[in-house]
Amino acid sequence: MEHLFARAKRVKLAVTAWDLSSPAALRDIPRQAATAERMGFSGFWLPENHFSGSAALSAPLILLAGAAARTQSIDVGTTSLVLPIRHPVAVAEEVATLDQLAEGRLILGLGRGFSDDLFQVFSVDPSQKRAMFKQSLSTMISAWAGERLPGAGPRDIRLSPRPFQSPNPRLWIAAFGPLALKQAAAFGCPYLASPMESLSALQENRVRYHEALDAAEQPRPEVVPIMRTIFITENSRLAEQIKQALIDEMNNRGSLGREDDPAFIVGSASYVADTLAKYQASLGMNYLIARGRIRGLSETDQLASHDALLQLSL
């Protein structure tokens, strides 16, 4: 079977952690990262979420430090580290230290946050989140470049250590709407869309993003990342069960797309390959983060699907 990855070797394959269901699962993150590296993935990614019970993941940088220490070649990344709830100099220091630990393997995905509970608990005015994000990221970029830190008065205080990557770690910005897309474009960063968005929504946002890049006089980034919930199985009954579970999950979040344009890719290897070919053709996708955290599936089932995805690239 000739398919997407047989024709185009430029697509890097990465995964999110497949089990974040409990504190015990968080302790298992380094092993999951090492497993992903051993399987042949290019990247291992963690989200950030707060106040979600046993599945909360509030400190992805700490967990990625454990992942980096257990791996040697795989990229480690955050899908959306929330900046407005953090002090920018503290983030710059922590990120620089993590990038040194990972020897330049860090990709820092950044976001503004969207939860009212999050903003209330951290005393953040949600109407100011974009301005806070812009100021924080600008401060971090200056700090990583070795410029004087703000607020130090006449003293010459600079960040140390600086990141392993120069002048800063690779930066991606989570963006789901027009304002966020403009902000990503203004910084000249690749944007990472929500895994809940349909292909048609991604296509519309790609046009908006390119227009915003042109308006900001920024070049188009080389990397075009996409994150999708993916499960490969030749068992049609299991595929239908998983699709229904994902539909139910998305309905609960109020984010279900059209039935003929779902925000997940579940089915046989040939179906998944053909669908991903559409993503590459219409979006220019060259970095795919497979999100495999599907309720009710064992690690064995999820890793079998991940292995099948890797086989598509042979």
FENDA-V459165 format. One record per residue. N is the residue number from 1. RES is the residue in one small letter. SS is DSSP state (A for helix, B for strand, O for the rest). PSI is psi in radians with two decimals (NA if undefined). Layout:
n->N res->RES ss->SS psi->PSI
n->N res->RES ss->SS psi->PSI
//
This chain:
n->1 res->m ss->O psi->2.13
n->2 res->e ss->O psi->2.27
n->3 res->h ss->O psi->-3.00
n->4 res->l ss->A psi->-0.97
n->5 res->f ss->A psi->-0.33
n->6 res->a ss->A psi->-0.53
n->7 res->r ss->A psi->-0.50
n->8 res->a ss->O psi->1.85
n->9 res->k ss->O psi->-0.03
n->10 res->r ss->O psi->-0.23
n->11 res->v ss->O psi->2.07
n->12 res->k ss->B psi->2.47
n->13 res->l ss->B psi->2.28
n->14 res->a ss->B psi->2.92
n->15 res->v ss->B psi->2.70
n->16 res->t ss->B psi->2.87
n->17 res->a ss->O psi->2.42
n->18 res->w ss->O psi->-0.07
n->19 res->d ss->O psi->1.94
n->20 res->l ss->O psi->0.58
n->21 res->s ss->O psi->-0.17
n->22 res->s ss->O psi->2.89
n->23 res->p ss->A psi->-0.62
n->24 res->a ss->A psi->-0.65
n->25 res->a ss->A psi->-0.62
n->26 res->l ss->A psi->-0.66
n->27 res->r ss->A psi->-0.30
n->28 res->d ss->O psi->-0.03
n->29 res->i ss->A psi->-0.81
n->30 res->p ss->A psi->-0.67
n->31 res->r ss->A psi->-0.71
n->32 res->q ss->A psi->-0.72
n->33 res->a ss->A psi->-0.75
n->34 res->a ss->A psi->-0.65
n->35 res->t ss->A psi->-0.78
n->36 res->a ss->A psi->-0.72
n->37 res->e ss->A psi->-0.78
n->38 res->r ss->A psi->-0.60
n->39 res->m ss->A psi->-0.45
n->40 res->g ss->O psi->0.20
n->41 res->f ss->O psi->2.68
n->42 res->s ss->O psi->-0.36
n->43 res->g ss->B psi->2.70
n->44 res->f ss->B psi->2.17
n->45 res->w ss->B psi->2.56
n->46 res->l ss->B psi->2.49
n->47 res->p ss->O psi->-3.10
n->48 res->e ss->O psi->2.24
n->49 res->n ss->B psi->2.58
n->50 res->h ss->O psi->2.62
n->51 res->f ss->O psi->0.61
n->52 res->s ss->O psi->0.60
n->53 res->g ss->A psi->-2.48
n->54 res->s ss->A psi->-0.28
n->55 res->a ss->A psi->0.15
n->56 res->a ss->O psi->2.53
n->57 res->l ss->B psi->1.57
n->58 res->s ss->O psi->-0.19
n->59 res->a ss->O psi->1.18
n->60 res->p ss->A psi->-0.53
n->61 res->l ss->A psi->-0.66
n->62 res->i ss->A psi->-0.78
n->63 res->l ss->A psi->-0.63
n->64 res->l ss->A psi->-0.46
n->65 res->a ss->A psi->-0.73
n->66 res->g ss->A psi->-0.70
n->67 res->a ss->A psi->-0.74
n->68 res->a ss->A psi->-0.64
n->69 res->a ss->A psi->-0.42
n->70 res->r ss->O psi->-0.01
n->71 res->t ss->O psi->2.96
n->72 res->q ss->O psi->-0.55
n->73 res->s ss->O psi->-0.36
n->74 res->i ss->O psi->2.44
n->75 res->d ss->B psi->2.55
n->76 res->v ss->B psi->2.42
n->77 res->g ss->B psi->2.76
n->78 res->t ss->B psi->2.38
n->79 res->t ss->B psi->-0.52
n->80 res->s ss->B psi->1.43
n->81 res->l ss->B psi->2.18
n->82 res->v ss->B psi->1.94
n->83 res->l ss->O psi->-0.72
n->84 res->p ss->O psi->-0.31
n->85 res->i ss->O psi->0.10
n->86 res->r ss->O psi->2.71
n->87 res->h ss->O psi->2.25
n->88 res->p ss->A psi->-0.62
n->89 res->v ss->A psi->-0.67
n->90 res->a ss->A psi->-0.75
n->91 res->v ss->A psi->-0.76
n->92 res->a ss->A psi->-0.73
n->93 res->e ss->A psi->-0.83
n->94 res->e ss->A psi->-0.73
n->95 res->v ss->A psi->-0.74
n->96 res->a ss->A psi->-0.73
n->97 res->t ss->A psi->-0.76
n->98 res->l ss->A psi->-0.69
n->99 res->d ss->A psi->-0.60
n->100 res->q ss->A psi->-0.78
n->101 res->l ss->A psi->-0.71
n->102 res->a ss->O psi->-0.04
n->103 res->e ss->O psi->0.83
n->104 res->g ss->O psi->0.25
n->105 res->r ss->O psi->0.11
n->106 res->l ss->B psi->2.35
n->107 res->i ss->B psi->2.13
n->108 res->l ss->B psi->1.82
n->109 res->g ss->B psi->2.30
n->110 res->l ss->B psi->2.58
n->111 res->g ss->B psi->3.04
n->112 res->r ss->O psi->-0.34
n->113 res->g ss->O psi->2.78
n->114 res->f ss->O psi->-0.16
n->115 res->s ss->O psi->2.23
n->116 res->d ss->A psi->-0.68
n->117 res->d ss->A psi->-0.74
n->118 res->l ss->A psi->-0.85
n->119 res->f ss->A psi->-0.66
n->120 res->q ss->A psi->-0.81
n->121 res->v ss->A psi->-0.65
n->122 res->f ss->O psi->0.18
n->123 res->s ss->O psi->0.80
n->124 res->v ss->O psi->2.26
n->125 res->d ss->O psi->1.96
n->126 res->p ss->A psi->-0.43
n->127 res->s ss->A psi->-0.25
n->128 res->q ss->A psi->0.10
n->129 res->k ss->A psi->-0.63
n->130 res->r ss->A psi->-0.71
n->131 res->a ss->A psi->-0.70
n->132 res->m ss->A psi->-0.70
n->133 res->f ss->A psi->-0.83
n->134 res->k ss->A psi->-0.81
n->135 res->q ss->A psi->-0.74
n->136 res->s ss->A psi->-0.83
n->137 res->l ss->A psi->-0.66
n->138 res->s ss->A psi->-0.73
n->139 res->t ss->A psi->-0.75
n->140 res->m ss->A psi->-0.77
n->141 res->i ss->A psi->-0.73
n->142 res->s ss->A psi->-0.73
n->143 res->a ss->A psi->-0.77
n->144 res->w ss->A psi->-0.52
n->145 res->a ss->O psi->-0.09
n->146 res->g ss->O psi->0.19
n->147 res->e ss->O psi->2.81
n->148 res->r ss->O psi->2.47
n->149 res->l ss->O psi->2.49
n->150 res->p ss->O psi->2.67
n->151 res->g ss->O psi->0.07
n->152 res->a ss->O psi->0.00
n->153 res->g ss->O psi->-2.44
n->154 res->p ss->O psi->-0.19
n->155 res->r ss->O psi->2.53
n->156 res->d ss->O psi->1.52
n->157 res->i ss->O psi->2.23
n->158 res->r ss->O psi->2.76
n->159 res->l ss->O psi->2.40
n->160 res->s ss->O psi->2.30
n->161 res->p ss->O psi->2.76
n->162 res->r ss->O psi->2.89
n->163 res->p ss->O psi->2.75
n->164 res->f ss->O psi->-0.74
n->165 res->q ss->O psi->2.54
n->166 res->s ss->O psi->2.32
n->167 res->p ss->O psi->-0.20
n->168 res->n ss->O psi->2.89
n->169 res->p ss->O psi->2.76
n->170 res->r ss->B psi->2.31
n->171 res->l ss->B psi->2.27
n->172 res->w ss->B psi->2.67
n->173 res->i ss->B psi->2.19
n->174 res->a ss->B psi->2.28
n->175 res->a ss->O psi->2.16
n->176 res->f ss->O psi->-0.24
n->177 res->g ss->O psi->3.04
n->178 res->p ss->A psi->-0.76
n->179 res->l ss->A psi->-0.72
n->180 res->a ss->A psi->-0.65
n->181 res->l ss->A psi->-0.71
n->182 res->k ss->A psi->-0.66
n->183 res->q ss->A psi->-0.73
n->184 res->a ss->A psi->-0.75
n->185 res->a ss->A psi->-0.67
n->186 res->a ss->A psi->-0.59
n->187 res->f ss->O psi->-0.11
n->188 res->g ss->O psi->0.45
n->189 res->c ss->O psi->2.58
n->190 res->p ss->B psi->2.63
n->191 res->y ss->B psi->2.54
n->192 res->l ss->B psi->2.04
n->193 res->a ss->O psi->2.85
n->194 res->s ss->O psi->2.46
n->195 res->p ss->O psi->-0.10
n->196 res->m ss->O psi->-0.10
n->197 res->e ss->O psi->2.45
n->198 res->s ss->O psi->2.91
n->199 res->l ss->A psi->-0.72
n->200 res->s ss->A psi->-0.68
n->201 res->a ss->A psi->-0.69
n->202 res->l ss->A psi->-0.69
n->203 res->q ss->A psi->-0.74
n->204 res->e ss->A psi->-0.73
n->205 res->n ss->A psi->-0.53
n->206 res->r ss->A psi->-0.73
n->207 res->v ss->A psi->-0.80
n->208 res->r ss->A psi->-0.73
n->209 res->y ss->A psi->-0.77
n->210 res->h ss->A psi->-0.67
n->211 res->e ss->A psi->-0.70
n->212 res->a ss->A psi->-0.66
n->213 res->l ss->A psi->-0.78
n->214 res->d ss->A psi->-0.73
n->215 res->a ss->A psi->-0.59
n->216 res->a ss->O psi->-0.01
n->217 res->e ss->O psi->0.75
n->218 res->q ss->O psi->2.46
n->219 res->p ss->O psi->2.75
n->220 res->r ss->O psi->2.20
n->221 res->p ss->O psi->2.60
n->222 res->e ss->O psi->-0.62
n->223 res->v ss->O psi->2.38
n->224 res->v ss->O psi->1.63
n->225 res->p ss->B psi->2.54
n->226 res->i ss->B psi->2.42
n->227 res->m ss->B psi->2.18
n->228 res->r ss->B psi->2.55
n->229 res->t ss->B psi->2.09
n->230 res->i ss->B psi->2.36
n->231 res->f ss->B psi->2.20
n->232 res->i ss->B psi->2.18
n->233 res->t ss->O psi->2.52
n->234 res->e ss->O psi->-0.03
n->235 res->n ss->O psi->1.82
n->236 res->s ss->A psi->-0.61
n->237 res->r ss->A psi->-0.78
n->238 res->l ss->A psi->-0.70
n->239 res->a ss->A psi->-0.75
n->240 res->e ss->A psi->-0.66
n->241 res->q ss->A psi->-0.74
n->242 res->i ss->A psi->-0.73
n->243 res->k ss->A psi->-0.77
n->244 res->q ss->A psi->-0.69
n->245 res->a ss->A psi->-0.69
n->246 res->l ss->A psi->-0.67
n->247 res->i ss->A psi->-0.76
n->248 res->d ss->A psi->-0.75
n->249 res->e ss->A psi->-0.76
n->250 res->m ss->A psi->-0.60
n->251 res->n ss->A psi->-0.70
n->252 res->n ss->A psi->-0.50
n->253 res->r ss->A psi->-0.11
n->254 res->g ss->O psi->0.56
n->255 res->s ss->O psi->0.44
n->256 res->l ss->O psi->2.29
n->257 res->g ss->O psi->-2.90
n->258 res->r ss->O psi->2.61
n->259 res->e ss->O psi->-0.57
n->260 res->d ss->O psi->0.07
n->261 res->d ss->O psi->1.10
n->262 res->p ss->O psi->2.77
n->263 res->a ss->O psi->0.52
n->264 res->f ss->B psi->2.80
n->265 res->i ss->B psi->1.84
n->266 res->v ss->B psi->2.24
n->267 res->g ss->B psi->-2.78
n->268 res->s ss->O psi->2.89
n->269 res->a ss->A psi->-0.71
n->270 res->s ss->A psi->-0.68
n->271 res->y ss->A psi->-0.80
n->272 res->v ss->A psi->-0.75
n->273 res->a ss->A psi->-0.78
n->274 res->d ss->A psi->-0.69
n->275 res->t ss->A psi->-0.75
n->276 res->l ss->A psi->-0.54
n->277 res->a ss->A psi->-0.62
n->278 res->k ss->A psi->-0.66
n->279 res->y ss->A psi->-0.71
n->280 res->q ss->A psi->-0.75
n->281 res->a ss->A psi->-0.69
n->282 res->s ss->A psi->-0.36
n->283 res->l ss->A psi->-0.26
n->284 res->g ss->O psi->0.37
n->285 res->m ss->O psi->2.25
n->286 res->n ss->O psi->0.13
n->287 res->y ss->B psi->2.03
n->288 res->l ss->B psi->2.13
n->289 res->i ss->B psi->1.96
n->290 res->a ss->B psi->2.07
n->291 res->r ss->B psi->1.91
n->292 res->g ss->O psi->0.30
n->293 res->r ss->O psi->1.53
n->294 res->i ss->O psi->2.17
n->295 res->r ss->O psi->2.42
n->296 res->g ss->O psi->-0.17
n->297 res->l ss->O psi->2.43
n->298 res->s ss->O psi->2.85
n->299 res->e ss->A psi->-0.65
n->300 res->t ss->A psi->-0.79
n->301 res->d ss->A psi->-0.74
n->302 res->q ss->A psi->-0.68
n->303 res->l ss->A psi->-0.56
n->304 res->a ss->A psi->-0.70
n->305 res->s ss->A psi->-0.77
n->306 res->h ss->A psi->-0.71
n->307 res->d ss->A psi->-0.69
n->308 res->a ss->A psi->-0.64
n->309 res->l ss->A psi->-0.75
n->310 res->l ss->A psi->-0.59
n->311 res->q ss->A psi->-0.43
n->312 res->l ss->O psi->-0.36
n->313 res->s ss->O psi->0.02
n->314 res->l ss->O psi->NA
//
